[in-house]
Amino acid sequence: MSNGDGMNYAPKGKPNPVVKEGEFIFAAIALDHGHIYGQCNGLIEAGATLKWVYDPDQAKVDQFLNTYPQAKQASTIDEILEDKEVKLVAAAAVPSERSALGNLVMRAGKDYFTDKTPFTTLAQLEETKKVVEETGQKYMVYYSERLHVESAIFAGQLIEEGAIGRVIQVTGFGPHRLNAPSRPDWFFKKEKYGGILCDIGSHQIEQFLFYSGAKDAKVLHSKIANYDNPEYPELEDYGDATLVGDNGVTQYFRVDWFTPDGLSTWGDGRTFIVGTKGTIEMRKYVDLTHNNGGDHLYLVNQEGEKYFDLKGKVGYPFFGELIKDCIDRTENAMTQAHAFKAAELCLLAQEKAINVTE
C-alpha cells in the first residue's frame, strides 16, 4: 500500500481460491486509476486467472505487466471482447468514461467490474440499468473502503451477529491526501471526476446502505467547497452530507483532500456505527501515534469494551463471492440493486450540494 495517496491503495491478502487455475478468466482494461491493482489482486487471490491487459498508454501497460507478468497485452479492446474465454473485465477508467465502457463490455456478453465511482451522471446510470436488463450481465463496483478493508468486513459480521443490536446511525470520515503533482489532468476536471461527493463520497454512502440495511435513502443536505486550492478551480477539496434511510437509520459523512503531510498514510479513514445495544468504531488505515498499521476496531456493548487488531485475520471474501456469482449467476457478493442505489445516492448528494465557498 502506498502511503502517498489513496489512488494507489491496492491491498494484498492471502490467496483463498474458490476456483481452479484457468476456470475463471478475466482481463484488465483502462488503467487510469491505481485501484485496478487492488481489483486484480483481489480477483487473483480468489483464484481468477488474469489473461489480458489493454490500455492505449504503453507506459501504463508496461507498469502493469511488471506487476502481473502472466497477462498478455491485447492490441485492441476488441481482442479482449471477442475472446470467449474471458468472463469478466476489470477496469478503472476515467470516472466519466466508466459507464460507456461497461455498456460495451456487457453487450459483448461479459460481466464488468469497475472502480468506484461507477457513474458521473444520472443519465449514465439510467442507460446502464437498461443495458444490464437487456444483457443479464453484471455491473459490479469496487467500493474498496468496505470491500478491501478487513476491519470494515469484520464490522459487517458483528452487525449480522447482533453484537450492537439494530443499527440506528452511521458516521464516516474519508480524508484523502491530495498529492496534486501526482494526479492526472482529469482529476481536476469536474466533468471527468464527477465532484467529491460523487467520487470519494460513494464509498461512504455504500457503507451506510450496507451497515444500516437500508434499501433506499434520502439526501437531506449536502455541501461542497474549494477551501484551499484556487489554482484548481474545478476541484472540490471538501464535501459532507446527511442522509436518512428508508428504515429510519441516519448518516453523516465528511470527505476531503486535507490529509496533512505528517500523517503516515494517505488518510485517517474512520467509521462509527451506533446500534441500540452497542457501538463500533473502525480506524481503517492508521492508529495515530502507534506505529501498528491499520484495521483496528473497537466494540462496546453490554458485555464490555473490546479491541480487535484485524490486519491479516479476516481476508477479503467479496472477490471469491463475486467470481462464484459470475459463474452461478447469483448475487451473494453484492446485489446489482445495492451497487446502483449507492451510485444513485452519491449522484443526488452531488447534484443537491450547496457550494459554501462560492
ABEGO torsion letter per residue (X at the ends): XBAABAAABBBBBBBBBABBBGABBBBBBGAABAAAAAAAAAAAAAGBBBABBBBABAAAAAAAAAABAABBBBABAAAAAABAABABBBBBBBAAAAAAAAAAAAAAGBBBBBBOBABABAAAAAAAAAAAAAAGBBBBBBBAAAAABAAAAAAAAAAAAGAAEBBABBBBBBBBBAGAAABBAAAABAAAAGEAAABAAAAAAAAAAAAAGBABBBBABBBBBBAABAABAABBABBBBBBBBAAGBBBBBBBBAABBAABABABBBBBBBBBAAEBBBBBAABBBGBBAEBGBBBBBBAAEBBBBBABGAAEBAAAAAAAAAAAAGBBAABBAAAAAAAAAAAAAAAAABBBAAX
